[in-house]
Structure formats: structure tokens, C-alpha cells
Amino acid sequence: MKRCTVCHALILCLLCISPVAQSQLQKIYLHPKAAGSDKQSNFVDSIRFIPLEVKAGIELSTYNYVEITKNYFYIPDYYRKAVHLYSKNGRFFKTINFKQLGDAFYPVYDEYTNRIVFVENNKNYSLTPKDRIKIMLDWDKPRNKKYFKKYAIDLNDTTFTIRKDVPQQNDILHASFFYSDIYYQGEIITSGLFKDSLDYEFKTYQNNRFIKGFFPYNHVNEPRFLYTRENISVNNTDTPAVNFIARPYCDTIYKTTGDSLYAAYQLVLPLENSLPASFFTRPFKNKTERENFNRNNGWMLHQVYTFYETPRFVYFLVGYLSNYETYIYQKQTNTTCKVKNIKPDSSQYNLQILVDFGITRKGNRFYKLQKAEDLLTFFEKNKNVPVPKELESFLKSNPPAATPVIIEFKFKN
């Protein structure tokens, strides 16, 4: 596909990427219609079950997932406006209800402060997109804090009390934890309200102070970003301060080490999945024209989201203009499998562990919620298969069918 030529040239100038770094660029050839299939057991091993203590009213729904904090697992339950907190061995601690905060609030874990944070607009004020931009431009003015509400649960405090907090710059700018005490902001917007046309797709901050910007673009009228709001995708690795970064409408995945950056992988797609050259130069007339383009070209590349590398595999989620697919690239064979085509077998209890959504990663381990019913059904039908020790007492207790069980697994080395 057409690569972001202008952006690449600017990156070379700004970052002075060395010939050694550029030589590390690896290509992943991906044909969405012809992505292969395989057995799940060829990719996944080290499966471990963490049964969660049974509590009335806690059931696994389609949209639940597990988050991993310093000392706890927690399951956000947006439907019931609650957070279910467990120890790392599955013991139930507490259900924290946040219905009183309002419908718009949603929990987000801040790894740096070890808190669950809720930030949303103050419902007493109606903010338009233009209002939000004006606030961002003058974020340091104290009066702007009144437009937002913030609450937090300090996970170092075992009372797990929701306390009111003061919105900070990182909250207003939608900055997220990067590494150490560094935060990043990867929200990309265009507007005629910006006096300076230069901005960066990816920016880093320390102590509320701007440090560095990468990938410059026209903040006022960049054709790629008109009538939309985009975000950089940041994926950490098993090594602190090393991350993978993917950009909207760009087929290159970058790797960062501290504040240095270089191109690491490039997706090579068929022409039918590639954006035309005009997309980067001809602006859309209005939002409707842009939306129609997305609908009519639903399998053209939008962005890479999840991206995780092991010695043998690359696991990644690709967003197209109106579709999503998750893939596993096998380095030794230079082949790519679609996760939907990867099938489980009895050696992994017939559980579909690899799925498009609902998997969380911490370091080199992945976590997925599974209904107790799926395990009960398998062992009822396969009585010759030994029950893992960590599941014996749990299954004998005949738990409710929708009781969640955490599956921890790794990719094969």
C-alpha cells in the first residue's frame, strides 16, 4: 500500500534514524481473504486456570474482561455500574458500585498511581467539540477544571473508597501512562481553532510538561484527519520502556526504547486493502463524504491496534475502515493465520482461548474470562481427561453456569 511518504521523510529528519535501525524493518505479508488456519495448541501453552470465588450476582456477560493491577484482578461491569475486585489467587475482595457517579463514567486503571480512575465531563456544562479544543488550548487555566469531574479508587487503600479528585492536565488532554513517570498523548484532531498548524500525532509528558513530539502533521487541515478523531495505538512489551506504536492510516509499526523510535515492522497488503494515494492529499468535503468512503471501502487499512511480539510469533489486531480482524504471524514460515480460523482441541479443553476481543495482557502472559459452564460441559463429556488441580474443588462445588473463571496463558517459545 502507499506509505505515509511525507511523514516518513520528516521522521528521518527529526529522529535521525540510523542505517542499523532501518535495516531492522521486517515485513509482514497479509492477505485478509487468504489468511491461513491452524490448531490453537500450535500457538498457545502454559494454560493455567484461576477460578474466582463464587459470589451471588457476579456473572460473566459478553462484554466482560479482566484487568490486571499491581495486587489484584478486577472485572469492570459497566451494565451494573460496578467493579468486582479479586486477589491474584481468585479470592473475592469487594464489589465497588459506581452508579452514583452517573452513566458516562467508566473505570480506567492508572498503572503509575495504582488507582482506578473515573474522569468525565461535568454534566452541569454542555461542551461542544469546539469547547473542548478551546479548553485544551488553555488547559492550565484553573477555571477549566470546573468542566470535568474526577474520582479515584486508591488500590493501596484496602477500604477501596471512591474519592473525589481534582482533574489534572493528563486527564484533560487524555494522556495515558507510557513508562516510568512519563505519560503520552496520542489523540489526533484537526480544527481551524488552532493558531499553530504544527502538531504531533504522538507526544510525551513528564510532570505535566511537554517533552517530545513525533510524527508532525497539520493541526488545521491535514486531509487524513479531517472530520474525524483518531488515536495512536501504544502497546507495551515484556521490557520496561520498550513499546510498539501504530499510527492511523499507516502500515508501519514503530518500536520505542525510552525516547528513541524507529520503524520495526511494515504490513504489506493487497491493493484492494490499501488506501489510494488521493486519500493522503485530497481532503473530504464534509463528514458525510468521509463516512460514505469508509462504508464503501470497509476492508481498506485503518490502523493496527493490538501488537505483541514473541520470538516465534507476532500477534496483532488490524482495524480496517469498517471491519476488524486479529492475526498471528509465524516468523519461521512467514505465514499469517486469522484468529477466527484457529481451532481449539481436546488438549486445551476445547476452549476457544484466542479471540478477537476480551483478552488482556500483562508482560508475557495473557488473561481471558471463561464461563464455568464451558468447563463443566467439557469435563462431563470427557471423563477420561484429568481435571487440573486448581479446578478440582471449584468444579465439584457445581458453580453457577455464568460464574467467571480466569484463563492465564502464554504463546509458545
C-alpha positions in Angstrom: 0.0 0.0 0.0 1.0 3.7 -0.3 3.1 4.6 2.7 3.0 7.9 4.5 5.8 9.3 2.4 5.8 12.8 3.9 5.6 11.6 7.5 8.5 9.1 6.9 10.7 11.8 5.5 10.0 14.1 8.4 10.7 11.3 10.9 14.0 10.6 9.3 15.0 14.2 9.7 13.6 14.6 13.2 14.9 11.4 14.7 18.0 10.8 12.6 17.2 7.1 12.3 20.4 5.2 11.9 21.0 2.8 9.0 21.2 0.0 11.6 17.8 0.8 12.9 16.3 1.0 9.4 17.8 -2.4 8.5 15.7 -3.9 11.2 12.4 -3.2 9.4 10.6 -6.5 8.9 7.7 -7.1 6.5 4.6 -9.0 7.4 2.7 -10.1 4.2 -1.0 -10.1 4.9 -3.8 -11.2 2.6 -7.0 -10.8 4.6 -9.1 -13.0 2.3 -6.5 -15.8 2.3 -5.2 -15.8 5.9 -4.5 -19.4 6.9 -5.8 -21.6 9.7 -4.1 -23.9 12.3 -4.6 -25.6 15.7 -4.6 -23.4 18.7 -2.2 -25.7 20.5 0.4 -24.8 18.0 0.4 -21.3 19.3 -0.7 -21.4 23.0 0.7 -23.2 26.0 1.2 -22.8 29.8 -2.5 -22.7 30.3 -3.5 -22.1 34.0 -6.9 -21.7 35.4 -7.7 -19.2 38.2 -11.3 -20.0 39.4 -12.9 -16.9 41.1 -14.7 -17.2 44.4 -18.4 -17.6 43.7 -20.5 -14.6 44.7 -24.2 -14.1 44.1 -24.9 -11.6 41.4 -21.5 -11.8 39.7 -21.9 -13.3 36.3 -19.9 -13.3 33.1 -21.5 -11.4 30.1 -20.4 -11.0 26.5 -18.6 -7.7 27.3 -16.8 -8.5 30.5 -13.0 -8.7 30.6 -10.4 -8.8 33.3 -7.9 -6.1 34.2 -4.6 -6.8 36.0 -3.3 -4.3 38.6 -0.3 -4.5 41.0 -2.0 -6.7 43.5 -5.5 -7.5 42.2 -7.6 -8.7 39.3 -10.7 -6.5 38.6 -13.6 -7.1 36.3 -15.4 -3.9 35.2 -19.2 -4.5 34.9 -20.5 -1.4 33.1 -24.0 -2.8 32.8 -24.3 -2.9 36.6 -22.0 0.1 37.1 -19.7 -1.9 39.3 -16.1 -3.1 39.7 -15.5 -6.6 41.0 -12.2 -6.9 42.8 -10.3 -10.2 43.4 -6.9 -11.3 44.7 -4.4 -12.8 42.3 -5.4 -16.3 43.6 -9.1 -15.6 42.9 -10.4 -14.7 46.4 -13.2 -12.2 46.3 -12.5 -8.8 47.9 -15.2 -6.4 47.1 -17.8 -5.1 44.6 -17.4 -1.4 44.2 -20.5 0.3 42.8 -20.1 3.5 40.9 -23.7 4.0 39.7 -23.8 7.2 41.8 -21.2 8.8 39.6 -23.5 8.8 36.5 -23.9 6.9 33.3 -21.0 8.4 31.5 -18.2 7.4 33.9 -16.1 4.3 33.3 -13.2 2.8 35.2 -9.6 3.1 33.8 -6.6 1.7 35.6 -3.6 4.1 36.1 -0.6 1.9 36.5 1.7 4.7 37.6 -0.5 5.7 40.6 -2.1 2.2 41.1 -5.5 3.7 41.1 -8.8 3.1 39.3 -9.8 6.5 37.8 -13.1 7.9 36.6 -13.0 11.1 34.5 -15.9 12.6 32.6 -17.5 15.9 31.6 -19.3 17.8 34.3 -23.0 17.3 33.5 -23.7 20.9 34.6 -22.0 22.1 31.4 -22.6 21.2 27.8 -19.4 21.1 25.9 -19.2 21.1 22.1 -16.2 19.7 20.2 -15.1 23.4 19.7 -15.4 24.0 23.5 -13.1 21.0 24.2 -10.5 22.3 21.8 -10.6 25.8 23.5 -10.1 24.1 26.9 -7.2 22.1 25.6 -5.5 25.2 24.3 -5.8 26.8 27.7 -5.6 23.7 29.8 -3.5 25.4 32.5 -6.2 27.9 33.4 -7.8 26.8 36.8 -11.3 27.7 35.6 -11.2 24.9 33.0 -11.2 22.3 35.7 -14.8 23.0 36.5 -15.9 21.4 33.2 -14.7 18.0 34.4 -15.3 15.6 37.2 -12.8 13.1 38.5 -13.0 10.3 41.1 -10.5 7.6 42.0 -10.1 4.4 44.0 -6.7 4.0 45.5 -5.8 0.3 45.4 -3.1 0.8 48.1 -6.0 1.7 50.5 -8.0 -1.5 51.3 -11.1 0.4 52.1 -11.4 0.8 48.3 -13.4 4.1 48.7 -14.3 6.2 45.7 -12.9 9.6 46.4 -13.4 12.9 44.6 -10.2 14.1 42.9 -9.1 17.2 41.0 -8.8 16.9 37.2 -5.2 17.3 36.0 -3.6 18.2 32.7 -3.2 14.5 31.8 -7.0 14.0 32.3 -8.0 16.9 30.1 -5.5 16.0 27.4 -6.5 12.3 27.6 -2.9 11.4 28.3 -2.1 7.8 29.3 0.7 6.1 31.2 3.7 5.3 29.0 6.6 4.2 31.3 8.3 5.3 34.5 6.8 8.7 35.2 6.2 9.5 31.5 2.7 9.9 30.0 1.8 10.1 26.4 -0.9 11.7 24.4 -1.9 10.2 21.0 -5.2 11.9 20.2 -5.2 13.4 16.7 -7.7 16.2 15.7 -7.9 19.0 13.2 -9.6 22.3 13.6 -9.5 25.9 12.4 -9.3 27.0 16.0 -5.7 26.1 16.2 -3.5 29.1 15.5 -0.4 26.9 15.0 -0.7 24.4 12.3 2.1 22.2 13.6 1.2 19.3 16.0 2.4 15.8 16.6 0.5 12.5 16.4 2.4 11.3 19.4 3.5 13.5 22.3 5.2 12.6 25.7 4.8 14.5 29.0 6.6 14.4 32.4 5.2 16.2 35.4 2.6 17.9 33.2 5.4 19.2 31.0 5.6 18.5 27.2 8.8 16.6 26.4 8.9 15.5 22.8 6.7 15.1 19.7 6.8 12.5 17.0 5.1 12.4 13.6 4.3 16.0 12.7 1.0 16.8 11.0 -1.1 19.8 10.0 -3.2 20.5 13.1 -5.6 22.7 11.0 -6.4 20.9 7.8 -4.4 17.6 7.4 -6.5 15.7 4.7 -6.1 12.3 6.5 -7.6 13.6 9.7 -10.4 16.0 8.6 -13.9 15.3 10.1 -12.7 12.5 12.3 -10.8 11.9 15.6 -8.0 9.4 15.7 -5.7 7.9 18.3 -2.2 6.4 18.2 -2.1 2.8 19.4 0.6 2.1 22.1 1.5 -1.5 23.1 4.0 -2.2 25.8 6.3 -5.2 25.8 7.9 -7.5 28.3 10.7 -5.0 28.7 10.0 -1.7 30.6 10.2 1.5 28.5 10.1 -0.6 25.3 6.8 -0.2 23.3 5.3 -0.6 19.9 3.4 2.3 18.3 1.0 2.1 15.4 -0.5 5.1 13.6 -3.8 5.7 11.9 -3.7 5.2 8.1 -0.1 4.0 8.2 1.2 0.4 7.5 4.3 0.8 9.6 4.7 -0.3 13.3 7.3 1.6 15.2 9.3 0.5 18.2 10.4 2.8 21.0 13.1 2.5 23.6 12.8 5.3 26.1 12.5 8.5 23.9 14.1 6.9 20.8 12.0 5.5 18.0 12.5 3.5 14.8 10.4 1.6 12.2 10.2 -2.1 13.1 7.6 -3.8 11.0 5.6 -3.0 7.8 2.3 -4.6 6.8 2.3 -5.5 3.1 -1.3 -5.6 1.9 -3.0 -6.3 -1.4 -4.0 -3.3 -3.4 -7.7 -3.8 -2.6 -6.9 -3.4 1.2 -4.6 -0.4 0.6 -5.6 3.3 0.8 -5.4 5.2 -2.5 -2.8 8.0 -2.9 -5.6 10.5 -3.1 -6.6 9.7 0.5 -3.5 11.4 1.8 -3.8 14.5 -0.4 -7.4 15.2 -1.3 -9.5 16.4 1.6 -13.0 15.2 2.1 -15.7 17.9 1.6 -17.6 17.1 4.8 -18.2 14.4 7.4 -20.8 12.6 5.3 -18.5 12.2 2.4 -15.9 10.7 4.8 -18.4 8.3 6.3 -19.5 7.1 2.9 -15.9 6.5 1.9 -15.4 4.3 5.0 -18.6 2.3 4.3 -17.8 1.8 0.7 -14.2 0.7 1.4 -14.7 -1.3 4.6 -11.6 -3.5 4.1 -9.1 -0.8 3.5 -6.5 -0.4 6.2 -7.3 2.0 9.0 -4.8 1.1 11.8 -3.0 -1.7 13.7 -4.2 -1.8 17.3 -3.1 -4.7 19.5 0.6 -5.7 18.6 2.6 -8.2 20.6 5.9 -9.9 19.5 7.4 -13.2 20.8 10.5 -15.0 19.4 8.2 -17.1 17.2 5.1 -15.0 16.6 3.6 -11.6 16.1 0.0 -11.3 17.4 -1.9 -8.2 16.2 -5.3 -6.7 15.6 -6.0 -4.8 12.4 -8.7 -2.2 12.1 -10.0 -1.7 8.6 -12.3 1.2 7.7 -15.3 -0.7 8.9 -14.1 -4.1 10.0 -11.6 -5.8 12.4 -9.6 -8.9 12.3 -6.9 -10.4 14.6 -4.0 -12.3 13.2 -0.9 -14.3 14.2 2.2 -14.1 12.0 4.6 -17.0 12.2 8.1 -15.8 11.7 9.7 -19.2 10.7 7.2 -19.8 7.9 6.4 -16.2 7.0 2.7 -17.1 7.1 -0.2 -15.3 8.8 -3.2 -17.0 10.4 -6.6 -15.4 11.1 -7.5 -15.9 14.7 -11.1 -16.9 13.7 -9.6 -19.8 11.7 -7.6 -21.1 14.7 -9.4 -24.1 16.2 -9.1 -25.5 19.8 -8.9 -29.2 20.5 -9.3 -31.5 23.5 -5.7 -30.9 24.6 -6.8 -27.4 25.5 -10.2 -28.5 26.8 -12.0 -27.4 23.6 -11.8 -23.8 24.8 -11.6 -21.0 22.3 -8.8 -19.1 24.0 -7.7 -16.9 21.1 -10.5 -14.5 20.2 -10.7 -11.1 18.6 -11.7 -9.2 21.8 -11.7 -9.7 25.5 -8.1 -10.7 26.0 -5.8 -8.7 28.4 -2.0 -8.9 28.5 0.4 -8.3 31.3 4.0 -8.9 30.4 4.3 -12.2 28.5 1.0 -13.6 30.0 -2.5 -13.2 28.6 -5.8 -13.4 30.5 -9.3 -14.2 29.4 -12.5 -14.8 31.2 -14.4 -18.0 30.6 -17.8 -19.2 31.9 -17.7 -22.1 34.3 -20.4 -23.7 32.2 -17.8 -24.3 29.4 -15.5 -26.2 31.7 -18.3 -28.2 33.4 -19.6 -29.2 29.9 -16.2 -30.3 28.7 -15.3 -32.5 31.7 -18.8 -34.0 31.8 -18.3 -35.1 28.2 -14.6 -36.1 28.6 -14.4 -38.0 31.8 -11.1 -39.6 30.8 -9.3 -36.2 30.8 -7.7 -35.3 34.1 -9.1 -32.2 35.8 -6.4 -29.6 36.6 -5.8 -29.4 40.3 -6.7 -25.8 40.5 -10.2 -26.6 39.2 -11.0 -29.7 41.2 -12.8 -28.2 44.2 -14.3 -25.4 42.1 -16.0 -27.8 39.7 -17.1 -30.1 42.5 -18.9 -27.1 44.0 -21.1 -27.0 40.9 -20.8 -23.3 40.4 -23.5 -21.3 38.5 -23.0 -21.5 34.8 -22.1 -17.9 34.2 -19.5 -17.7 37.0 -16.3 -16.3 35.6 -13.0 -18.3 35.5 -9.8 -16.6 34.5 -7.6 -18.4 32.0 -3.9 -17.4 32.0 -1.8 -18.5 29.1 1.4 -17.7 27.1 2.4 -18.0 23.5 4.8 -20.9 22.7 8.5 -20.0 22.7 
